[in-house]
Amino acid sequence: MEIVILEDAAEIGRVGADAFTDLLGRRPQAVLGLATGSSPLSVYDELVRRHEQGGVSFAQARAFTLDEYVGLPKDHPERYRNVIDRDFVDRVDFAPDAVRGPDGSAEDIPAACEEYEAAIAEAGGVDLQILGIGTDGHIAFNEPGSSLASRTRIKTLTRQTRIDNARFFGDDVDAVPTHCLTQGLATIMAARHVMLVATGSGKAEAVHHMAEGAVSAMWPATILQHHPHVTVLLDPAAAGRL
Ligand code: GLP
């Protein structure tokens, strides 16, 4: 695990965007793993800036998102597919249908999860996966207790994650969905390069466990200690307990 402590989110954005820019320069048809949340935003903003200046193109790339709430209507602004479109996908030049996410409104959820895993495999797997981390050490929506060998499946959100995410639902915890679909820890581990971004003191404990704690399902991000190519981009506050 390569840990890089950078001055602030803007610098994280530049270093994170370099990884995407280099990959797409070498392999324009690369398969990207995208994450929602505030952590990757500086990377996305920097990529959009570079794209506008002609420095990077996503026209031949494909992408898979990590997770999705169950039960939100298709046009709900907080549906993760709508969030990632707004934050990133619609601001660059992905081809139509080049970006896929787990279908949180599928009637047959287990079949949708299996189909999603198959689509990732068919694309040849993810070349570069960007990740945030939850305050309880979750990655994607793999909450504490998630199987370290898990694949895309339905999960119940913890109370803490629903509290953390209530800010996107008018500060109303009860408006936050109770379930989600999420890539599993084994799905994420299959990406060839994982880049995790964390900022702020609220993430310091989770970052400490991820990098220095024992590998345990109770701190799901610790599984990344077993990955051969992980880059962790932190600001000084998120690195405060290392
Ligand atoms: C959510 C997402 C995760 C994300 C986490 C942290 O729970 N499912 O993918 O990493 O929030 O979000 P943020 O980056 O906004 O702190």
Residues whose N, C-alpha, C, O or C-beta is under 5 A from the ligand:
A	BS01	GLP	A35 T36 G37 S38 S39 D67 G132 I133 G134 A140 F141
